[in-house]
């Protein structure tokens, strides 16, 4: 399975951003994860164009940057799209 690593920076903590990402991924039948990181949010998803699917971000969010990289992972198995709990 080809996966993409997306890092999003900006004002996106504490406003339901991860739940929004999960909702969009599930609507499009995608698999992967989303989690908070100190710099913003990290998404792993099986769709290179995932950012285009997120047409409207949550009202309080302010995206300052994002980057997308193809991941070279062997044996990665995802069932559904999950939110990973914050560690900080």
PDB file of N, CA, C and O in Angstrom:
ATOM      1  N   UNK A   1       0.853  -1.179   0.000  1.00  0.00           N
ATOM      2  CA  UNK A   1       0.000   0.000   0.000  1.00  0.00           C
ATOM      3  C   UNK A   1       0.897   1.239   0.000  1.00  0.00           C
ATOM      4  O   UNK A   1       1.831   1.332   0.796  1.00  0.00           O
ATOM      5  N   UNK A   2       0.620   2.164  -0.869  1.00  0.00           N
ATOM      6  CA  UNK A   2       1.360   3.411  -0.939  1.00  0.00           C
ATOM      7  C   UNK A   2       0.756   4.410   0.035  1.00  0.00           C
ATOM      8  O   UNK A   2      -0.441   4.693  -0.017  1.00  0.00           O
ATOM      9  N   UNK A   3       1.590   4.943   0.927  1.00  0.00           N
ATOM     10  CA  UNK A   3       1.129   5.881   1.944  1.00  0.00           C
ATOM     11  C   UNK A   3       1.831   7.218   1.792  1.00  0.00           C
ATOM     12  O   UNK A   3       2.917   7.309   1.220  1.00  0.00           O
ATOM     13  N   UNK A   4       1.195   8.243   2.311  1.00  0.00           N
ATOM     14  CA  UNK A   4       1.748   9.595   2.270  1.00  0.00           C
ATOM     15  C   UNK A   4       1.792  10.168   3.674  1.00  0.00           C
ATOM     16  O   UNK A   4       0.867   9.992   4.467  1.00  0.00           O
ATOM     17  N   UNK A   5       2.874  10.848   3.960  1.00  0.00           N
ATOM     18  CA  UNK A   5       3.109  11.489   5.248  1.00  0.00           C
ATOM     19  C   UNK A   5       2.872  12.987   5.044  1.00  0.00           C
ATOM     20  O   UNK A   5       3.548  13.624   4.235  1.00  0.00           O
ATOM     21  N   UNK A   6       1.908  13.543   5.783  1.00  0.00           N
ATOM     22  CA  UNK A   6       1.566  14.959   5.648  1.00  0.00           C
ATOM     23  C   UNK A   6       1.783  15.628   7.000  1.00  0.00           C
ATOM     24  O   UNK A   6       1.231  15.192   8.011  1.00  0.00           O
ATOM     25  N   UNK A   7       2.580  16.675   7.013  1.00  0.00           N
ATOM     26  CA  UNK A   7       2.747  17.502   8.213  1.00  0.00           C
ATOM     27  C   UNK A   7       2.058  18.829   7.969  1.00  0.00           C
ATOM     28  O   UNK A   7       2.271  19.472   6.942  1.00  0.00           O
ATOM     29  N   UNK A   8       1.232  19.234   8.917  1.00  0.00           N
ATOM     30  CA  UNK A   8       0.511  20.494   8.819  1.00  0.00           C
ATOM     31  C   UNK A   8       0.895  21.349  10.026  1.00  0.00           C
ATOM     32  O   UNK A   8       0.849  20.884  11.165  1.00  0.00           O
ATOM     33  N   UNK A   9       1.273  22.591   9.768  1.00  0.00           N
ATOM     34  CA  UNK A   9       1.630  23.524  10.839  1.00  0.00           C
ATOM     35  C   UNK A   9       0.618  24.650  10.896  1.00  0.00           C
ATOM     36  O   UNK A   9      -0.030  24.979   9.902  1.00  0.00           O
ATOM     37  N   UNK A  10       0.495  25.235  12.076  1.00  0.00           N
ATOM     38  CA  UNK A  10      -0.407  26.369  12.245  1.00  0.00           C
ATOM     39  C   UNK A  10      -1.167  26.265  13.538  1.00  0.00           C
ATOM     40  O   UNK A  10      -0.776  25.527  14.442  1.00  0.00           O
ATOM     41  N   UNK A  11      -2.255  27.002  13.630  1.00  0.00           N
ATOM     42  CA  UNK A  11      -3.114  26.959  14.809  1.00  0.00           C
ATOM     43  C   UNK A  11      -4.138  25.847  14.587  1.00  0.00           C
ATOM     44  O   UNK A  11      -5.199  26.062  14.001  1.00  0.00           O
ATOM     45  N   UNK A  12      -3.794  24.662  15.069  1.00  0.00           N
ATOM     46  CA  UNK A  12      -4.652  23.509  14.814  1.00  0.00           C
ATOM     47  C   UNK A  12      -4.817  22.602  16.028  1.00  0.00           C
ATOM     48  O   UNK A  12      -5.422  21.536  15.916  1.00  0.00           O
ATOM     49  N   UNK A  13      -4.297  22.997  17.174  1.00  0.00           N
ATOM     50  CA  UNK A  13      -4.459  22.197  18.395  1.00  0.00           C
ATOM     51  C   UNK A  13      -5.649  22.707  19.199  1.00  0.00           C
ATOM     52  O   UNK A  13      -5.880  23.912  19.290  1.00  0.00           O
ATOM     53  N   UNK A  14      -6.395  21.782  19.775  1.00  0.00           N
ATOM     54  CA  UNK A  14      -7.480  22.141  20.677  1.00  0.00           C
ATOM     55  C   UNK A  14      -8.749  22.652  20.013  1.00  0.00           C
ATOM     56  O   UNK A  14      -9.573  23.293  20.664  1.00  0.00           O
ATOM     57  N   UNK A  15      -8.917  22.372  18.710  1.00  0.00           N
ATOM     58  CA  UNK A  15     -10.091  22.890  17.995  1.00  0.00           C
ATOM     59  C   UNK A  15     -10.837  21.800  17.223  1.00  0.00           C
ATOM     60  O   UNK A  15     -11.710  22.109  16.412  1.00  0.00           O
ATOM     61  N   UNK A  16     -10.503  20.529  17.467  1.00  0.00           N
ATOM     62  CA  UNK A  16     -11.172  19.443  16.764  1.00  0.00           C
ATOM     63  C   UNK A  16     -10.602  19.127  15.403  1.00  0.00           C
ATOM     64  O   UNK A  16     -11.277  18.510  14.580  1.00  0.00           O
ATOM     65  N   UNK A  17      -9.373  19.536  15.146  1.00  0.00           N
ATOM     66  CA  UNK A  17      -8.779  19.341  13.833  1.00  0.00           C
ATOM     67  C   UNK A  17      -8.578  17.858  13.517  1.00  0.00           C
ATOM     68  O   UNK A  17      -8.868  17.425  12.402  1.00  0.00           O
ATOM     69  N   UNK A  18      -8.085  17.072  14.485  1.00  0.00           N
ATOM     70  CA  UNK A  18      -7.878  15.644  14.225  1.00  0.00           C
ATOM     71  C   UNK A  18      -9.195  14.942  13.933  1.00  0.00           C
ATOM     72  O   UNK A  18      -9.248  14.081  13.055  1.00  0.00           O
ATOM     73  N   UNK A  19     -10.253  15.287  14.645  1.00  0.00           N
ATOM     74  CA  UNK A  19     -11.572  14.682  14.396  1.00  0.00           C
ATOM     75  C   UNK A  19     -12.068  15.050  12.998  1.00  0.00           C
ATOM     76  O   UNK A  19     -12.688  14.232  12.318  1.00  0.00           O
ATOM     77  N   UNK A  20     -11.793  16.281  12.576  1.00  0.00           N
ATOM     78  CA  UNK A  20     -12.181  16.709  11.230  1.00  0.00           C
ATOM     79  C   UNK A  20     -11.431  15.895  10.169  1.00  0.00           C
ATOM     80  O   UNK A  20     -12.026  15.431   9.196  1.00  0.00           O
ATOM     81  N   UNK A  21     -10.126  15.731  10.367  1.00  0.00           N
ATOM     82  CA  UNK A  21      -9.317  14.942   9.434  1.00  0.00           C
ATOM     83  C   UNK A  21      -9.864  13.515   9.355  1.00  0.00           C
ATOM     84  O   UNK A  21     -10.013  12.966   8.263  1.00  0.00           O
ATOM     85  N   UNK A  22     -10.161  12.920  10.503  1.00  0.00           N
ATOM     86  CA  UNK A  22     -10.703  11.564  10.528  1.00  0.00           C
ATOM     87  C   UNK A  22     -12.037  11.484   9.785  1.00  0.00           C
ATOM     88  O   UNK A  22     -12.266  10.542   9.027  1.00  0.00           O
ATOM     89  N   UNK A  23     -12.900  12.446   9.994  1.00  0.00           N
ATOM     90  CA  UNK A  23     -14.211  12.472   9.331  1.00  0.00           C
ATOM     91  C   UNK A  23     -14.051  12.479   7.810  1.00  0.00           C
ATOM     92  O   UNK A  23     -14.720  11.717   7.112  1.00  0.00           O
ATOM     93  N   UNK A  24     -13.170  13.331   7.298  1.00  0.00           N
ATOM     94  CA  UNK A  24     -12.949  13.421   5.846  1.00  0.00           C
ATOM     95  C   UNK A  24     -12.359  12.112   5.318  1.00  0.00           C
ATOM     96  O   UNK A  24     -12.777  11.622   4.268  1.00  0.00           O
ATOM     97  N   UNK A  25     -11.397  11.549   6.036  1.00  0.00           N
ATOM     98  CA  UNK A  25     -10.775  10.295   5.600  1.00  0.00           C
ATOM     99  C   UNK A  25     -11.800   9.168   5.541  1.00  0.00           C
ATOM    100  O   UNK A  25     -11.819   8.396   4.582  1.00  0.00           O
ATOM    101  N   UNK A  26     -12.640   9.070   6.545  1.00  0.00           N
ATOM    102  CA  UNK A  26     -13.659   8.013   6.567  1.00  0.00           C
ATOM    103  C   UNK A  26     -14.670   8.218   5.441  1.00  0.00           C
ATOM    104  O   UNK A  26     -15.077   7.251   4.796  1.00  0.00           O
ATOM    105  N   UNK A  27     -15.081   9.459   5.196  1.00  0.00           N
ATOM    106  CA  UNK A  27     -16.018   9.740   4.094  1.00  0.00           C
ATOM    107  C   UNK A  27     -15.466   9.270   2.752  1.00  0.00           C
ATOM    108  O   UNK A  27     -16.226   8.852   1.879  1.00  0.00           O
ATOM    109  N   UNK A  28     -14.135   9.338   2.584  1.00  0.00           N
ATOM    110  CA  UNK A  28     -13.506   8.946   1.322  1.00  0.00           C
ATOM    111  C   UNK A  28     -12.943   7.523   1.364  1.00  0.00           C
ATOM    112  O   UNK A  28     -12.219   7.103   0.462  1.00  0.00           O
ATOM    113  N   UNK A  29     -13.292   6.784   2.438  1.00  0.00           N
ATOM    114  CA  UNK A  29     -12.884   5.381   2.582  1.00  0.00           C
ATOM    115  C   UNK A  29     -11.361   5.219   2.523  1.00  0.00           C
ATOM    116  O   UNK A  29     -10.848   4.311   1.868  1.00  0.00           O
ATOM    117  N   UNK A  30     -10.656   6.104   3.211  1.00  0.00           N
ATOM    118  CA  UNK A  30      -9.205   6.065   3.268  1.00  0.00           C
ATOM    119  C   UNK A  30      -8.757   5.408   4.565  1.00  0.00           C
ATOM    120  O   UNK A  30      -9.540   5.273   5.506  1.00  0.00           O
ATOM    121  N   UNK A  31      -7.507   5.004   4.607  1.00  0.00           N
ATOM    122  CA  UNK A  31      -6.941   4.413   5.816  1.00  0.00           C
ATOM    123  C   UNK A  31      -5.719   5.212   6.239  1.00  0.00           C
ATOM    124  O   UNK A  31      -5.066   5.860   5.421  1.00  0.00           O
ATOM    125  N   UNK A  32      -5.417   5.154   7.549  1.00  0.00           N
ATOM    126  CA  UNK A  32      -4.236   5.821   8.067  1.00  0.00           C
ATOM    127  C   UNK A  32      -4.450   6.302   9.480  1.00  0.00           C
ATOM    128  O   UNK A  32      -5.276   5.765  10.217  1.00  0.00           O
ATOM    129  N   UNK A  33      -3.683   7.340   9.859  1.00  0.00           N
ATOM    130  CA  UNK A  33      -3.747   7.895  11.202  1.00  0.00           C
ATOM    131  C   UNK A  33      -3.551   9.402  11.167  1.00  0.00           C
ATOM    132  O   UNK A  33      -3.045   9.965  10.195  1.00  0.00           O
ATOM    133  N   UNK A  34      -3.967  10.037  12.253  1.00  0.00           N
ATOM    134  CA  UNK A  34      -3.692  11.455  12.464  1.00  0.00           C
ATOM    135  C   UNK A  34      -3.309  11.614  13.929  1.00  0.00           C
ATOM    136  O   UNK A  34      -3.900  10.984  14.806  1.00  0.00           O
ATOM    137  N   UNK A  35      -2.305  12.472  14.189  1.00  0.00           N
ATOM    138  CA  UNK A  35      -1.903  12.715  15.568  1.00  0.00           C
ATOM    139  C   UNK A  35      -1.310  14.108  15.692  1.00  0.00           C
ATOM    140  O   UNK A  35      -0.776  14.674  14.738  1.00  0.00           O
ATOM    141  N   UNK A  36      -1.425  14.641  16.913  1.00  0.00           N
ATOM    142  CA  UNK A  36      -0.784  15.913  17.218  1.00  0.00           C
ATOM    143  C   UNK A  36       0.710  15.684  17.382  1.00  0.00           C
ATOM    144  O   UNK A  36       1.140  14.678  17.945  1.00  0.00           O
ATOM    145  N   UNK A  37       1.487  16.625  16.887  1.00  0.00           N
ATOM    146  CA  UNK A  37       2.919  16.683  17.139  1.00  0.00           C
ATOM    147  C   UNK A  37       3.196  18.114  17.584  1.00  0.00           C
ATOM    148  O   UNK A  37       2.375  18.996  17.334  1.00  0.00           O
ATOM    149  N   UNK A  38       4.323  18.370  18.232  1.00  0.00           N
ATOM    150  CA  UNK A  38       4.571  19.730  18.731  1.00  0.00           C
ATOM    151  C   UNK A  38       4.444  20.821  17.662  1.00  0.00           C
ATOM    152  O   UNK A  38       4.018  21.935  17.967  1.00  0.00           O
ATOM    153  N   UNK A  39       4.804  20.514  16.432  1.00  0.00           N
ATOM    154  CA  UNK A  39       4.778  21.509  15.351  1.00  0.00           C
ATOM    155  C   UNK A  39       3.407  21.658  14.715  1.00  0.00           C
ATOM    156  O   UNK A  39       3.182  22.602  13.958  1.00  0.00           O
ATOM    157  N   UNK A  40       2.481  20.743  15.007  1.00  0.00           N
ATOM    158  CA  UNK A  40       1.159  20.794  14.377  1.00  0.00           C
ATOM    159  C   UNK A  40       0.482  19.443  14.390  1.00  0.00           C
ATOM    160  O   UNK A  40       0.225  18.875  15.452  1.00  0.00           O
ATOM    161  N   UNK A  41       0.189  18.922  13.191  1.00  0.00           N
ATOM    162  CA  UNK A  41      -0.495  17.631  13.062  1.00  0.00           C
ATOM    163  C   UNK A  41       0.234  16.800  12.014  1.00  0.00           C
ATOM    164  O   UNK A  41       0.697  17.314  10.996  1.00  0.00           O
ATOM    165  N   UNK A  42       0.323  15.499  12.294  1.00  0.00           N
ATOM    166  CA  UNK A  42       0.918  14.558  11.356  1.00  0.00           C
ATOM    167  C   UNK A  42      -0.177  13.614  10.870  1.00  0.00           C
ATOM    168  O   UNK A  42      -0.907  13.032  11.673  1.00  0.00           O
ATOM    169  N   UNK A  43      -0.285  13.466   9.558  1.00  0.00           N
ATOM    170  CA  UNK A  43      -1.272  12.570   8.951  1.00  0.00           C
ATOM    171  C   UNK A  43      -0.529  11.541   8.124  1.00  0.00           C
ATOM    172  O   UNK A  43       0.379  11.883   7.367  1.00  0.00           O
ATOM    173  N   UNK A  44      -0.909  10.289   8.266  1.00  0.00           N
ATOM    174  CA  UNK A  44      -0.453   9.225   7.372  1.00  0.00           C
ATOM    175  C   UNK A  44      -1.706   8.694   6.695  1.00  0.00           C
ATOM    176  O   UNK A  44      -2.643   8.255   7.363  1.00  0.00           O
ATOM    177  N   UNK A  45      -1.720   8.735   5.372  1.00  0.00           N
ATOM    178  CA  UNK A  45      -2.942   8.402   4.638  1.00  0.00           C
ATOM    179  C   UNK A  45      -2.578   7.816   3.274  1.00  0.00           C
ATOM    180  O   UNK A  45      -1.494   8.074   2.751  1.00  0.00           O
ATOM    181  N   UNK A  46      -3.470   7.042   2.716  1.00  0.00           N
ATOM    182  CA  UNK A  46      -3.233   6.400   1.424  1.00  0.00           C
ATOM    183  C   UNK A  46      -3.800   7.210   0.257  1.00  0.00           C
ATOM    184  O   UNK A  46      -4.377   6.644  -0.671  1.00  0.00           O
ATOM    185  N   UNK A  47      -3.638   8.517   0.305  1.00  0.00           N
ATOM    186  CA  UNK A  47      -4.142   9.388  -0.766  1.00  0.00           C
ATOM    187  C   UNK A  47      -3.253  10.621  -0.891  1.00  0.00           C
ATOM    188  O   UNK A  47      -3.219  11.469   0.001  1.00  0.00           O
ATOM    189  N   UNK A  48      -2.542  10.708  -1.999  1.00  0.00           N
ATOM    190  CA  UNK A  48      -1.628  11.838  -2.235  1.00  0.00           C
ATOM    191  C   UNK A  48      -2.370  13.173  -2.260  1.00  0.00           C
ATOM    192  O   UNK A  48      -1.807  14.203  -1.891  1.00  0.00           O
ATOM    193  N   UNK A  49      -3.618  13.158  -2.689  1.00  0.00           N
ATOM    194  CA  UNK A  49      -4.411  14.382  -2.827  1.00  0.00           C
ATOM    195  C   UNK A  49      -5.333  14.630  -1.636  1.00  0.00           C
ATOM    196  O   UNK A  49      -6.351  15.307  -1.780  1.00  0.00           O
ATOM    197  N   UNK A  50      -4.996  14.098  -0.474  1.00  0.00           N
ATOM    198  CA  UNK A  50      -5.861  14.222   0.691  1.00  0.00           C
ATOM    199  C   UNK A  50      -6.126  15.681   1.071  1.00  0.00           C
ATOM    200  O   UNK A  50      -7.246  16.015   1.457  1.00  0.00           O
ATOM    201  N   UNK A  51      -5.133  16.545   0.970  1.00  0.00           N
ATOM    202  CA  UNK A  51      -5.329  17.953   1.342  1.00  0.00           C
ATOM    203  C   UNK A  51      -6.406  18.609   0.488  1.00  0.00           C
ATOM    204  O   UNK A  51      -7.113  19.496   0.968  1.00  0.00           O
ATOM    205  N   UNK A  52      -6.546  18.195  -0.757  1.00  0.00           N
ATOM    206  CA  UNK A  52      -7.582  18.750  -1.628  1.00  0.00           C
ATOM    207  C   UNK A  52      -8.976  18.317  -1.179  1.00  0.00           C
ATOM    208  O   UNK A  52      -9.954  19.024  -1.423  1.00  0.00           O
ATOM    209  N   UNK A  53      -9.069  17.176  -0.531  1.00  0.00           N
ATOM    210  CA  UNK A  53     -10.361  16.686  -0.051  1.00  0.00           C
ATOM    211  C   UNK A  53     -10.845  17.459   1.167  1.00  0.00           C
ATOM    212  O   UNK A  53     -12.042  17.485   1.454  1.00  0.00           O
ATOM    213  N   UNK A  54      -9.928  18.082   1.878  1.00  0.00           N
ATOM    214  CA  UNK A  54     -10.297  18.861   3.053  1.00  0.00           C
ATOM    215  C   UNK A  54     -10.588  20.295   2.610  1.00  0.00           C
ATOM    216  O   UNK A  54      -9.787  21.204   2.828  1.00  0.00           O
ATOM    217  N   UNK A  55     -11.741  20.474   1.988  1.00  0.00           N
ATOM    218  CA  UNK A  55     -12.108  21.750   1.382  1.00  0.00           C
ATOM    219  C   UNK A  55     -12.232  22.877   2.393  1.00  0.00           C
ATOM    220  O   UNK A  55     -11.744  23.984   2.163  1.00  0.00           O
ATOM    221  N   UNK A  56     -12.880  22.598   3.505  1.00  0.00           N
ATOM    222  CA  UNK A  56     -13.084  23.637   4.520  1.00  0.00           C
ATOM    223  C   UNK A  56     -12.520  23.139   5.837  1.00  0.00           C
ATOM    224  O   UNK A  56     -12.973  22.131   6.380  1.00  0.00           O
ATOM    225  N   UNK A  57     -11.545  23.843   6.337  1.00  0.00           N
ATOM    226  CA  UNK A  57     -10.947  23.486   7.621  1.00  0.00           C
ATOM    227  C   UNK A  57     -11.842  23.981   8.743  1.00  0.00           C
ATOM    228  O   UNK A  57     -12.664  24.871   8.528  1.00  0.00           O
ATOM    229  N   UNK A  58     -11.694  23.412   9.952  1.00  0.00           N
ATOM    230  CA  UNK A  58     -12.465  23.925  11.087  1.00  0.00           C
ATOM    231  C   UNK A  58     -12.280  25.438  11.226  1.00  0.00           C
ATOM    232  O   UNK A  58     -11.194  25.961  10.977  1.00  0.00           O
ATOM    233  N   UNK A  59     -13.335  26.129  11.622  1.00  0.00           N
ATOM    234  CA  UNK A  59     -13.364  27.589  11.622  1.00  0.00           C
ATOM    235  C   UNK A  59     -12.198  28.227  12.372  1.00  0.00           C
ATOM    236  O   UNK A  59     -11.661  29.233  11.909  1.00  0.00           O
ATOM    237  N   UNK A  60     -11.799  27.686  13.492  1.00  0.00           N
ATOM    238  CA  UNK A  60     -10.757  28.302  14.303  1.00  0.00           C
ATOM    239  C   UNK A  60      -9.346  27.946  13.861  1.00  0.00           C
ATOM    240  O   UNK A  60      -8.381  28.474  14.413  1.00  0.00           O
ATOM    241  N   UNK A  61      -9.206  27.065  12.882  1.00  0.00           N
ATOM    242  CA  UNK A  61      -7.865  26.656  12.456  1.00  0.00           C
ATOM    243  C   UNK A  61      -7.233  27.710  11.544  1.00  0.00           C
ATOM    244  O   UNK A  61      -7.915  28.445  10.830  1.00  0.00           O
ATOM    245  N   UNK A  62      -5.912  27.749  11.601  1.00  0.00           N
ATOM    246  CA  UNK A  62      -5.123  28.626  10.732  1.00  0.00           C
ATOM    247  C   UNK A  62      -3.924  27.820  10.245  1.00  0.00           C
ATOM    248  O   UNK A  62      -2.957  27.633  10.985  1.00  0.00           O
ATOM    249  N   UNK A  63      -3.983  27.348   9.014  1.00  0.00           N
ATOM    250  CA  UNK A  63      -2.897  26.556   8.440  1.00  0.00           C
ATOM    251  C   UNK A  63      -1.828  27.518   7.927  1.00  0.00           C
ATOM    252  O   UNK A  63      -2.109  28.398   7.113  1.00  0.00           O
ATOM    253  N   UNK A  64      -0.595  27.340   8.414  1.00  0.00           N
ATOM    254  CA  UNK A  64       0.497  28.192   7.937  1.00  0.00           C
ATOM    255  C   UNK A  64       1.360  27.482   6.903  1.00  0.00           C
ATOM    256  O   UNK A  64       1.955  28.132   6.044  1.00  0.00           O
ATOM    257  N   UNK A  65       1.435  26.142   6.977  1.00  0.00           N
ATOM    258  CA  UNK A  65       2.189  25.393   5.977  1.00  0.00           C
ATOM    259  C   UNK A  65       1.824  23.916   6.045  1.00  0.00           C
ATOM    260  O   UNK A  65       1.287  23.434   7.042  1.00  0.00           O
ATOM    261  N   UNK A  66       2.125  23.223   4.975  1.00  0.00           N
ATOM    262  CA  UNK A  66       1.992  21.766   4.960  1.00  0.00           C
ATOM    263  C   UNK A  66       2.950  21.189   3.932  1.00  0.00           C
ATOM    264  O   UNK A  66       3.289  21.840   2.943  1.00  0.00           O
ATOM    265  N   UNK A  67       3.379  19.960   4.179  1.00  0.00           N
ATOM    266  CA  UNK A  67       4.180  19.263   3.178  1.00  0.00           C
ATOM    267  C   UNK A  67       3.741  17.812   3.102  1.00  0.00           C
ATOM    268  O   UNK A  67       3.244  17.245   4.075  1.00  0.00           O
ATOM    269  N   UNK A  68       3.929  17.224   1.937  1.00  0.00           N
ATOM    270  CA  UNK A  68       3.495  15.857   1.679  1.00  0.00           C
ATOM    271  C   UNK A  68       4.681  15.081   1.135  1.00  0.00           C
ATOM    272  O   UNK A  68       5.343  15.522   0.196  1.00  0.00           O
ATOM    273  N   UNK A  69       4.946  13.923   1.727  1.00  0.00           N
ATOM    274  CA  UNK A  69       6.019  13.056   1.259  1.00  0.00           C
ATOM    275  C   UNK A  69       5.492  11.642   1.087  1.00  0.00           C
ATOM    276  O   UNK A  69       4.698  11.164   1.898  1.00  0.00           O
ATOM    277  N   UNK A  70       5.930  10.984   0.041  1.00  0.00           N
ATOM    278  CA  UNK A  70       5.589   9.587  -0.151  1.00  0.00           C
ATOM    279  C   UNK A  70       6.392   8.766   0.852  1.00  0.00           C
ATOM    280  O   UNK A  70       7.579   9.016   1.060  1.00  0.00           O
ATOM    281  N   UNK A  71       5.744   7.792   1.465  1.00  0.00           N
ATOM    282  CA  UNK A  71       6.412   6.949   2.454  1.00  0.00           C
ATOM    283  C   UNK A  71       6.768   5.610   1.819  1.00  0.00           C
ATOM    284  O   UNK A  71       5.998   5.053   1.037  1.00  0.00           O
ATOM    285  N   UNK A  72       7.916   5.117   2.160  1.00  0.00           N
ATOM    286  CA  UNK A  72       8.347   3.818   1.667  1.00  0.00           C
ATOM    287  C   UNK A  72       8.300   2.848   2.840  1.00  0.00           C
ATOM    288  O   UNK A  72       9.317   2.584   3.481  1.00  0.00           O
ATOM    289  N   UNK A  73       7.117   2.323   3.113  1.00  0.00           N
ATOM    290  CA  UNK A  73       6.910   1.423   4.241  1.00  0.00           C
ATOM    291  C   UNK A  73       6.495   0.057   3.713  1.00  0.00           C
ATOM    292  O   UNK A  73       5.536  -0.066   2.951  1.00  0.00           O
ATOM    293  N   UNK A  74       7.225  -0.954   4.125  1.00  0.00           N
ATOM    294  CA  UNK A  74       6.888  -2.322   3.733  1.00  0.00           C
ATOM    295  C   UNK A  74       6.092  -2.957   4.860  1.00  0.00           C
ATOM    296  O   UNK A  74       6.473  -2.873   6.028  1.00  0.00           O
ATOM    297  N   UNK A  75       5.007  -3.580   4.511  1.00  0.00           N
ATOM    298  CA  UNK A  75       4.226  -4.326   5.485  1.00  0.00           C
ATOM    299  C   UNK A  75       3.293  -3.494   6.344  1.00  0.00           C
ATOM    300  O   UNK A  75       2.736  -4.006   7.315  1.00  0.00           O
ATOM    301  N   UNK A  76       3.109  -2.228   6.014  1.00  0.00           N
ATOM    302  CA  UNK A  76       2.193  -1.391   6.792  1.00  0.00           C
ATOM    303  C   UNK A  76       0.766  -1.860   6.566  1.00  0.00           C
ATOM    304  O   UNK A  76       0.320  -2.030   5.431  1.00  0.00           O
ATOM    305  N   UNK A  77       0.062  -2.066   7.672  1.00  0.00           N
ATOM    306  CA  UNK A  77      -1.328  -2.517   7.581  1.00  0.00           C
ATOM    307  C   UNK A  77      -2.195  -1.574   8.402  1.00  0.00           C
ATOM    308  O   UNK A  77      -2.012  -1.434   9.611  1.00  0.00           O
ATOM    309  N   UNK A  78      -3.113  -0.949   7.746  1.00  0.00           N
ATOM    310  CA  UNK A  78      -4.046  -0.052   8.415  1.00  0.00           C
ATOM    311  C   UNK A  78      -5.456  -0.550   8.156  1.00  0.00           C
ATOM    312  O   UNK A  78      -5.803  -0.946   7.044  1.00  0.00           O
ATOM    313  N   UNK A  79      -6.253  -0.519   9.204  1.00  0.00           N
ATOM    314  CA  UNK A  79      -7.672  -0.845   9.068  1.00  0.00           C
ATOM    315  C   UNK A  79      -8.431   0.392   9.516  1.00  0.00           C
ATOM    316  O   UNK A  79      -8.471   0.707  10.705  1.00  0.00           O
ATOM    317  N   UNK A  80      -9.018   1.073   8.587  1.00  0.00           N
ATOM    318  CA  UNK A  80      -9.740   2.298   8.910  1.00  0.00           C
ATOM    319  C   UNK A  80      -8.794   3.473   9.096  1.00  0.00           C
ATOM    320  O   UNK A  80      -7.615   3.411   8.749  1.00  0.00           O
ATOM    321  N   UNK A  81      -9.337   4.532   9.646  1.00  0.00           N
ATOM    322  CA  UNK A  81      -8.561   5.753   9.884  1.00  0.00           C
ATOM    323  C   UNK A  81      -8.719   6.119  11.354  1.00  0.00           C
ATOM    324  O   UNK A  81      -9.836   6.318  11.831  1.00  0.00           O
ATOM    325  N   UNK A  82      -7.605   6.207  12.070  1.00  0.00           N
ATOM    326  CA  UNK A  82      -7.639   6.370  13.510  1.00  0.00           C
ATOM    327  C   UNK A  82      -6.932   7.628  13.993  1.00  0.00           C
ATOM    328  O   UNK A  82      -5.961   8.089  13.393  1.00  0.00           O
ATOM    329  N   UNK A  83      -7.438   8.165  15.083  1.00  0.00           N
ATOM    330  CA  UNK A  83      -6.777   9.269  15.787  1.00  0.00           C
ATOM    331  C   UNK A  83      -5.854   8.645  16.821  1.00  0.00           C
ATOM    332  O   UNK A  83      -6.268   7.796  17.610  1.00  0.00           O
ATOM    333  N   UNK A  84      -4.605   9.074  16.806  1.00  0.00           N
ATOM    334  CA  UNK A  84      -3.655   8.638  17.823  1.00  0.00           C
ATOM    335  C   UNK A  84      -3.687   9.675  18.942  1.00  0.00           C
ATOM    336  O   UNK A  84      -3.559  10.873  18.691  1.00  0.00           O
ATOM    337  N   UNK A  85      -3.857   9.214  20.162  1.00  0.00           N
ATOM    338  CA  UNK A  85      -3.935  10.126  21.311  1.00  0.00           C
ATOM    339  C   UNK A  85      -2.640  10.907  21.471  1.00  0.00           C
ATOM    340  O   UNK A  85      -1.555  10.395  21.198  1.00  0.00           O
ATOM    341  N   UNK A  86      -2.766  12.147  21.914  1.00  0.00           N
ATOM    342  CA  UNK A  86      -1.602  13.003  22.128  1.00  0.00           C
ATOM    343  C   UNK A  86      -0.761  12.474  23.271  1.00  0.00           C
ATOM    344  O   UNK A  86      -1.279  11.935  24.249  1.00  0.00           O
ATOM    345  N   UNK A  87       0.556  12.637  23.132  1.00  0.00           N
ATOM    346  CA  UNK A  87       1.485  12.204  24.166  1.00  0.00           C
ATOM    347  C   UNK A  87       1.983  13.377  25.004  1.00  0.00           C
ATOM    348  O   UNK A  87       2.787  13.184  25.916  1.00  0.00           O
ATOM    349  N   UNK A  88       1.523  14.571  24.711  1.00  0.00           N
ATOM    350  CA  UNK A  88       1.986  15.732  25.479  1.00  0.00           C
ATOM    351  C   UNK A  88       0.832  16.609  25.866  1.00  0.00           C
ATOM    352  O   UNK A  88       1.027  17.635  26.517  1.00  0.00           O
TER     353      UNK A  88
END
